[in-house]
Amino acid sequence: MIAETRDFRFSVASYGNPDLQPVVFLHGFLGSSQDWKTVASTLAHHYTVYLPDLPGHGNTMITDAATCSFENVVENLADMIRQLPGPPPHLAGYSMGGRLALALLCCVPELFRSGVIVSSSPGIADRAKRRLRAESDDRLASNLKEDFCGFLDSWYALPLFAELRKHASFSEILDKRRKNCPDQLALALKKMSTGRQPSYWNCLENIRLPLLFIAGEKDTKYVEIGRQMVNLCPDSILEIIPGCGHTPQFEQRRMVTGRLLNFFNTLDHHDL
């Protein structure tokens, strides 16, 4: 389906019976709606699942760079979610999608039933560090445009993805990444950089929705961020997924799917 908002035509895949409780999944940088497809197929027995392509990814194009600031994408995502049928959805996001999800949960909590944040953060609190991160992401965006295949090789050589590189599905994931448009990805990287988004650390204590934070055991940076976030959010839990790194939804998909079902079931009282 296509969900038109003020600035974007979101391509949204859907799974399950539209009469069931909805869940929305937001993918990470370089990804697409397909990243959550296998998880969505399992959840579709009990939920209707919506998987949008984020701006600059998949089939959701950025037609005007001025519309792609982090805050504006958040506003457009909120508009897209308002168009979905049914009650307020559960919202889940990974990495970049997790940052967008946290912003939505802070800014428009009334739109959601709960939140799940995977390997992500509320941004960078220190302004000087934000500026440095924005400059770093600008350089990465230039590299991406100049040599997309080389960029992908360098990106997935980062220690962050050491466990993913060992996974049987890594080649398939890399092939899917290559189907994205480099110019679109470069725009998304620059405009939605962690260095250009607001810090939402001070907003976390105001989120009254149930929250589940997920991090891979070997992803020590995001395990620590998860611990900090769960200490700030009044109704939250942290699940550390054993034996995996920054991409638990790929590396331990069955386990992560089980955690999601348990979390949603507790709130929705399904007999699974």
CORWO-V876993 format. One record per pair of residues at least 12 apart in sequence whose ideal C-beta (glycine too) atoms are under 8 Angstrom apart, sorted by the first residue. I is the first residue (numbers start at 1). GAP is how many residues later the second one is. D is the distance in whole Angstrom. If there is no record, write none. Layout:
i->I gap->GAP d->D
i->I gap->GAP d->D
//
This chain:
i->1 gap->12 d->8
i->1 gap->13 d->6
i->3 gap->49 d->7
i->3 gap->77 d->5
i->3 gap->80 d->5
i->3 gap->81 d->8
i->5 gap->71 d->4
i->5 gap->72 d->8
i->5 gap->74 d->4
i->5 gap->75 d->5
i->6 gap->69 d->8
i->6 gap->70 d->6
i->6 gap->73 d->7
i->7 gap->57 d->7
i->7 gap->60 d->4
i->7 gap->65 d->7
i->7 gap->69 d->5
i->8 gap->47 d->6
i->8 gap->52 d->6
i->8 gap->53 d->8
i->8 gap->54 d->8
i->8 gap->59 d->7
i->8 gap->65 d->8
i->8 gap->68 d->5
i->8 gap->72 d->8
i->9 gap->51 d->7
i->9 gap->52 d->7
i->10 gap->42 d->5
i->10 gap->43 d->7
i->10 gap->50 d->5
i->10 gap->66 d->8
i->10 gap->67 d->8
i->10 gap->70 d->5
i->11 gap->22 d->7
i->11 gap->41 d->7
i->11 gap->42 d->4
i->11 gap->47 d->6
i->11 gap->48 d->4
i->11 gap->49 d->5
i->12 gap->21 d->7
i->12 gap->38 d->6
i->12 gap->39 d->7
i->12 gap->40 d->5
i->12 gap->41 d->8
i->12 gap->68 d->7
i->13 gap->20 d->5
i->13 gap->21 d->8
i->13 gap->24 d->7
i->13 gap->27 d->8
i->13 gap->37 d->7
i->13 gap->38 d->4
i->13 gap->39 d->8
i->14 gap->34 d->7
i->14 gap->35 d->7
i->14 gap->36 d->5
i->14 gap->37 d->7
i->15 gap->22 d->8
i->15 gap->25 d->5
i->15 gap->26 d->6
i->15 gap->28 d->8
i->15 gap->29 d->4
i->15 gap->33 d->7
i->15 gap->34 d->4
i->15 gap->36 d->8
i->16 gap->24 d->8
i->16 gap->27 d->7
i->16 gap->28 d->3
i->16 gap->29 d->7
i->16 gap->30 d->8
i->16 gap->31 d->6
i->16 gap->32 d->4
i->16 gap->33 d->5
i->17 gap->27 d->8
i->17 gap->31 d->6
i->18 gap->30 d->5
i->18 gap->67 d->6
i->18 gap->68 d->7
i->19 gap->29 d->7
i->19 gap->67 d->7
i->20 gap->26 d->7
i->20 gap->27 d->5
i->20 gap->28 d->5
i->20 gap->66 d->8
i->21 gap->25 d->8
i->21 gap->26 d->5
i->21 gap->27 d->7
i->21 gap->65 d->7
i->21 gap->66 d->7
i->21 gap->68 d->8
i->21 gap->69 d->7
i->21 gap->92 d->7
i->21 gap->243 d->8
i->21 gap->247 d->5
i->22 gap->25 d->7
i->22 gap->26 d->5
i->22 gap->27 d->7
i->22 gap->28 d->6
i->22 gap->62 d->6
i->22 gap->63 d->8
i->22 gap->64 d->5
i->22 gap->65 d->7
i->22 gap->67 d->4
i->22 gap->68 d->7
i->23 gap->20 d->6
i->23 gap->24 d->5
i->23 gap->25 d->7
i->23 gap->26 d->5
i->23 gap->27 d->7
i->23 gap->66 d->6
i->23 gap->67 d->4
i->23 gap->68 d->8
i->23 gap->69 d->7
i->23 gap->241 d->7
i->24 gap->25 d->8
i->24 gap->26 d->5
i->24 gap->27 d->8
i->24 gap->28 d->7
i->24 gap->57 d->6
i->24 gap->60 d->7
i->24 gap->65 d->5
i->24 gap->66 d->7
i->24 gap->67 d->5
i->24 gap->68 d->7
i->25 gap->14 d->7
i->25 gap->15 d->7
i->25 gap->24 d->7
i->25 gap->25 d->7
i->25 gap->26 d->5
i->25 gap->67 d->5
i->25 gap->68 d->7
i->25 gap->69 d->8
i->25 gap->72 d->7
i->26 gap->26 d->7
i->26 gap->28 d->6
i->26 gap->51 d->8
i->26 gap->65 d->8
i->26 gap->66 d->7
i->26 gap->67 d->4
i->26 gap->68 d->7
i->26 gap->70 d->8
i->26 gap->71 d->3
i->26 gap->72 d->7
i->26 gap->74 d->6
i->26 gap->75 d->6
i->27 gap->24 d->8
i->27 gap->26 d->8
i->27 gap->27 d->6
i->27 gap->30 d->7
i->27 gap->66 d->8
i->27 gap->67 d->6
i->27 gap->69 d->8
i->27 gap->70 d->5
i->28 gap->66 d->5
i->28 gap->67 d->3
i->28 gap->68 d->5
i->28 gap->69 d->5
i->28 gap->70 d->8
i->28 gap->91 d->8
i->29 gap->28 d->8
i->29 gap->66 d->6
i->29 gap->67 d->4
i->29 gap->156 d->8
i->29 gap->159 d->7
i->29 gap->160 d->7
i->29 gap->163 d->8
i->30 gap->27 d->7
i->30 gap->122 d->8
i->30 gap->125 d->7
i->30 gap->147 d->5
i->30 gap->150 d->7
i->30 gap->155 d->7
i->31 gap->26 d->6
i->31 gap->63 d->8
i->31 gap->66 d->8
i->31 gap->145 d->8
i->31 gap->146 d->8
i->32 gap->21 d->5
i->32 gap->25 d->5
i->32 gap->26 d->4
i->32 gap->27 d->8
i->32 gap->144 d->7
i->32 gap->147 d->8
i->32 gap->148 d->7
i->33 gap->18 d->4
i->33 gap->19 d->6
i->33 gap->20 d->5
i->33 gap->25 d->6
i->34 gap->17 d->8
i->34 gap->24 d->8
i->34 gap->142 d->6
i->35 gap->59 d->7
i->35 gap->141 d->8
i->35 gap->214 d->7
i->35 gap->215 d->8
i->36 gap->13 d->8
i->36 gap->15 d->5
i->36 gap->56 d->8
i->36 gap->213 d->7
i->37 gap->14 d->7
i->38 gap->215 d->6
i->39 gap->210 d->6
i->39 gap->214 d->7
i->39 gap->217 d->7
i->39 gap->218 d->5
i->39 gap->221 d->7
i->42 gap->215 d->5
i->42 gap->219 d->8
i->43 gap->214 d->7
i->43 gap->217 d->7
i->43 gap->218 d->7
i->43 gap->221 d->8
i->46 gap->215 d->7
i->46 gap->218 d->8
i->46 gap->219 d->8
i->46 gap->224 d->5
i->46 gap->226 d->7
i->47 gap->43 d->8
i->47 gap->217 d->7
i->48 gap->38 d->7
i->50 gap->34 d->6
i->50 gap->39 d->7
i->52 gap->25 d->8
i->52 gap->28 d->6
i->54 gap->19 d->7
i->54 gap->42 d->7
i->54 gap->43 d->7
i->54 gap->46 d->7
i->54 gap->134 d->7
i->55 gap->12 d->8
i->55 gap->13 d->6
i->55 gap->18 d->6
i->55 gap->21 d->8
i->55 gap->133 d->6
i->55 gap->137 d->8
i->56 gap->12 d->7
i->56 gap->124 d->8
i->56 gap->125 d->8
i->56 gap->128 d->4
i->56 gap->129 d->6
i->56 gap->131 d->5
i->56 gap->132 d->3
i->56 gap->136 d->8
i->57 gap->123 d->6
i->57 gap->127 d->7
i->57 gap->128 d->7
i->57 gap->131 d->7
i->58 gap->122 d->7
i->61 gap->123 d->6
i->62 gap->122 d->6
i->62 gap->125 d->5
i->62 gap->126 d->7
i->62 gap->129 d->8
i->65 gap->122 d->6
i->65 gap->126 d->7
i->68 gap->119 d->6
i->68 gap->120 d->7
i->68 gap->123 d->4
i->68 gap->124 d->7
i->69 gap->122 d->6
i->69 gap->123 d->8
i->69 gap->127 d->7
i->70 gap->29 d->8
i->70 gap->30 d->8
i->70 gap->33 d->7
i->70 gap->121 d->7
i->70 gap->122 d->5
i->70 gap->123 d->8
i->70 gap->126 d->6
i->70 gap->127 d->4
i->70 gap->128 d->7
i->71 gap->32 d->8
i->71 gap->126 d->8
i->71 gap->127 d->7
i->73 gap->27 d->7
i->73 gap->118 d->8
i->73 gap->119 d->6
i->74 gap->26 d->6
i->74 gap->29 d->5
i->74 gap->30 d->6
i->74 gap->33 d->6
i->77 gap->23 d->6
i->77 gap->27 d->6
i->78 gap->26 d->6
i->78 gap->29 d->7
i->78 gap->30 d->5
i->78 gap->33 d->6
i->81 gap->23 d->8
i->81 gap->30 d->5
i->81 gap->31 d->8
i->82 gap->29 d->7
i->87 gap->26 d->7
i->88 gap->22 d->7
i->88 gap->23 d->6
i->88 gap->24 d->5
i->88 gap->25 d->5
i->89 gap->22 d->8
i->89 gap->23 d->6
i->89 gap->24 d->6
i->90 gap->22 d->7
i->90 gap->23 d->5
i->90 gap->24 d->5
i->90 gap->25 d->7
i->90 gap->26 d->7
i->90 gap->174 d->6
i->90 gap->177 d->8
i->91 gap->13 d->6
i->91 gap->14 d->7
i->91 gap->21 d->5
i->91 gap->22 d->8
i->91 gap->23 d->7
i->91 gap->24 d->5
i->91 gap->25 d->7
i->92 gap->23 d->7
i->92 gap->24 d->4
i->92 gap->25 d->8
i->92 gap->26 d->7
i->92 gap->168 d->7
i->93 gap->23 d->7
i->93 gap->24 d->6
i->93 gap->25 d->7
i->93 gap->27 d->7
i->94 gap->24 d->4
i->94 gap->25 d->6
i->94 gap->26 d->7
i->94 gap->153 d->8
i->94 gap->155 d->6
i->95 gap->23 d->7
i->95 gap->24 d->5
i->95 gap->25 d->5
i->95 gap->151 d->8
i->96 gap->24 d->8
i->96 gap->96 d->6
i->97 gap->23 d->8
i->98 gap->19 d->5
i->98 gap->20 d->6
i->98 gap->21 d->7
i->98 gap->22 d->3
i->98 gap->23 d->8
i->99 gap->21 d->5
i->99 gap->22 d->7
i->99 gap->23 d->7
i->99 gap->24 d->7
i->99 gap->93 d->8
i->99 gap->95 d->7
i->99 gap->98 d->6
i->100 gap->92 d->8
i->101 gap->14 d->6
i->101 gap->15 d->8
i->101 gap->16 d->6
i->101 gap->19 d->8
i->102 gap->13 d->7
i->102 gap->15 d->6
i->102 gap->18 d->7
i->102 gap->19 d->8
i->102 gap->20 d->5
i->102 gap->98 d->5
i->102 gap->102 d->8
i->103 gap->94 d->7
i->103 gap->95 d->8
i->103 gap->97 d->6
i->105 gap->102 d->5
i->105 gap->104 d->6
i->105 gap->106 d->7
i->106 gap->16 d->8
i->106 gap->94 d->5
i->106 gap->97 d->4
i->106 gap->98 d->7
i->106 gap->100 d->7
i->106 gap->101 d->6
i->109 gap->98 d->6
i->109 gap->99 d->7
i->109 gap->100 d->6
i->112 gap->97 d->6
i->113 gap->96 d->7
i->113 gap->154 d->7
i->114 gap->95 d->5
i->114 gap->96 d->4
i->114 gap->97 d->7
i->114 gap->98 d->7
i->114 gap->149 d->7
i->114 gap->150 d->7
i->114 gap->153 d->6
i->115 gap->92 d->7
i->115 gap->94 d->6
i->115 gap->95 d->8
i->115 gap->96 d->5
i->115 gap->97 d->7
i->116 gap->95 d->7
i->116 gap->96 d->5
i->116 gap->97 d->8
i->116 gap->98 d->7
i->116 gap->144 d->6
i->116 gap->147 d->7
i->117 gap->94 d->7
i->117 gap->95 d->7
i->117 gap->96 d->5
i->117 gap->97 d->7
i->117 gap->112 d->7
i->118 gap->96 d->5
i->118 gap->97 d->8
i->118 gap->130 d->7
i->118 gap->131 d->6
i->118 gap->138 d->8
i->119 gap->95 d->7
i->119 gap->96 d->6
i->119 gap->97 d->7
i->119 gap->100 d->6
i->119 gap->103 d->5
i->119 gap->127 d->5
i->119 gap->128 d->7
i->119 gap->129 d->7
i->120 gap->102 d->7
i->120 gap->105 d->8
i->121 gap->73 d->8
i->121 gap->101 d->7
i->121 gap->104 d->5
i->121 gap->108 d->8
i->122 gap->77 d->6
i->122 gap->78 d->4
i->122 gap->79 d->5
i->122 gap->81 d->7
i->122 gap->82 d->6
i->122 gap->107 d->7
i->123 gap->71 d->6
i->123 gap->74 d->5
i->123 gap->75 d->6
i->123 gap->76 d->4
i->123 gap->77 d->6
i->123 gap->78 d->7
i->124 gap->70 d->6
i->124 gap->71 d->7
i->124 gap->75 d->6
i->125 gap->74 d->5
i->125 gap->76 d->5
i->129 gap->66 d->8
i->130 gap->64 d->8
i->130 gap->65 d->5
i->130 gap->66 d->8
i->130 gap->69 d->7
i->131 gap->64 d->6
i->132 gap->63 d->7
i->133 gap->60 d->6
i->133 gap->61 d->5
i->133 gap->62 d->3
i->134 gap->59 d->5
i->134 gap->61 d->3
i->134 gap->62 d->5
i->135 gap->60 d->7
i->136 gap->59 d->7
i->137 gap->52 d->6
i->137 gap->53 d->6
i->137 gap->56 d->4
i->137 gap->57 d->7
i->137 gap->58 d->6
i->137 gap->59 d->8
i->138 gap->52 d->6
i->138 gap->55 d->8
i->140 gap->49 d->6
i->141 gap->45 d->4
i->141 gap->46 d->8
i->141 gap->48 d->5
i->141 gap->49 d->5
i->142 gap->44 d->7
i->144 gap->38 d->6
i->144 gap->41 d->6
i->144 gap->42 d->5
i->144 gap->45 d->7
i->145 gap->37 d->6
i->145 gap->38 d->6
i->145 gap->41 d->5
i->148 gap->30 d->7
i->148 gap->34 d->4
i->148 gap->37 d->8
i->149 gap->29 d->7
i->151 gap->31 d->8
i->152 gap->22 d->7
i->152 gap->25 d->6
i->152 gap->26 d->7
i->156 gap->14 d->8
i->156 gap->18 d->7
i->160 gap->59 d->7
i->160 gap->85 d->7
i->160 gap->86 d->5
i->161 gap->84 d->7
i->161 gap->85 d->6
i->161 gap->86 d->7
i->162 gap->56 d->8
i->162 gap->83 d->6
i->163 gap->53 d->7
i->163 gap->55 d->6
i->163 gap->80 d->8
i->163 gap->81 d->5
i->163 gap->82 d->3
i->163 gap->83 d->7
i->163 gap->84 d->7
i->163 gap->88 d->6
i->164 gap->81 d->6
i->164 gap->82 d->7
i->164 gap->83 d->5
i->164 gap->86 d->6
i->164 gap->87 d->6
i->167 gap->83 d->6
i->167 gap->84 d->6
i->169 gap->81 d->6
i->173 gap->77 d->7
i->201 gap->31 d->7
i->204 gap->25 d->6
i->204 gap->28 d->4
i->204 gap->29 d->5
i->205 gap->27 d->5
i->205 gap->28 d->7
i->205 gap->29 d->7
i->207 gap->26 d->6
i->207 gap->27 d->8
i->207 gap->28 d->8
i->208 gap->26 d->7
i->208 gap->27 d->7
i->209 gap->26 d->7
i->210 gap->25 d->5
i->210 gap->26 d->7
i->210 gap->53 d->8
i->210 gap->57 d->6
i->211 gap->18 d->8
i->211 gap->19 d->8
i->211 gap->22 d->5
i->211 gap->24 d->7
i->211 gap->25 d->4
i->211 gap->26 d->8
i->212 gap->24 d->7
i->212 gap->25 d->6
i->212 gap->27 d->6
i->212 gap->47 d->7
i->212 gap->48 d->8
i->212 gap->51 d->5
i->213 gap->13 d->4
i->213 gap->16 d->6
i->213 gap->17 d->6
i->213 gap->23 d->6
i->213 gap->24 d->7
i->213 gap->25 d->5
i->213 gap->26 d->7
i->214 gap->12 d->8
i->214 gap->24 d->8
i->214 gap->25 d->5
i->214 gap->27 d->6
i->214 gap->34 d->6
i->214 gap->42 d->7
i->214 gap->45 d->7
i->215 gap->23 d->7
i->215 gap->24 d->8
i->215 gap->25 d->6
i->215 gap->26 d->7
i->215 gap->33 d->7
i->216 gap->24 d->8
i->216 gap->25 d->5
i->216 gap->28 d->4
i->216 gap->29 d->5
i->216 gap->30 d->6
i->216 gap->31 d->7
i->216 gap->32 d->5
i->216 gap->35 d->7
i->216 gap->36 d->8
i->217 gap->23 d->5
i->217 gap->24 d->6
i->217 gap->25 d->5
i->217 gap->26 d->6
i->217 gap->27 d->6
i->218 gap->25 d->8
i->218 gap->26 d->6
i->218 gap->27 d->5
i->219 gap->25 d->8
i->219 gap->26 d->5
i->219 gap->27 d->5
i->222 gap->24 d->7
i->223 gap->17 d->6
i->226 gap->12 d->5
i->226 gap->14 d->8
i->237 gap->26 d->8
i->239 gap->20 d->5
i->241 gap->14 d->6
i->241 gap->15 d->6
i->241 gap->18 d->8
i->242 gap->13 d->8
//
